[in-house]
Amino acid sequence: MQETFDSMPLHDYHCALMSAQLPVIVDPLFMVKREFAWSGELETGGMERLATHVSGAAEPISATLEFGREHGKARIRGHVQGQVEMICQRCMLPVTISFDQSFCLGLVQSQAEEERLPEDWEACYINDAEMYPVDVLEEEILLALPLVARHEDVNCAGDPAQTDPESEQAQEQEKRPNPFDVLAQLKQSR
Ligand SMILES: [Zn+2]
């Protein structure tokens, strides 16, 4: 008789994964029951979504994950810390972005459950009982990064007055007529 992967007892399989390595795939509620915790360095090479936001080779990122219960609710507390290189949107040269972010994910299966989470928790839907911890951490890294990367003014080779998207937006707004001025003109012309 051939032993297949499916014949492995599920719980032994999960226990075997509780090592220094971050498991590739977990059953989140089982991990909550076991109060599974992991801390270590994340290789970012395989993170495709992160790769579209950063430039150059990324260094390992320190991360922690800790499954457990608080207020009777299943949750994951975690932390991501490190630095990546992004492209400054003012001068188009690389800028190093440091981040250091803690998070708490409430594990939910419905919107009603989501609404009952403490205010500073994020909701994490676990409908299919499968979770890829690396994806969870990648998501948190992306949330920790700025939408638009920029150097501090003194370090930037770009001319802020020329290329700063915010000041361009401000100029755009100056050109647009103020709706209240238009109203005033209408009243005067009556
Ligand atoms: Zn710059």
Residues whose N, C-alpha, C, O or C-beta is under 5 A from the ligand:
A	BS01	ZN	C88 R90 C91 H151 C156 A157 G158
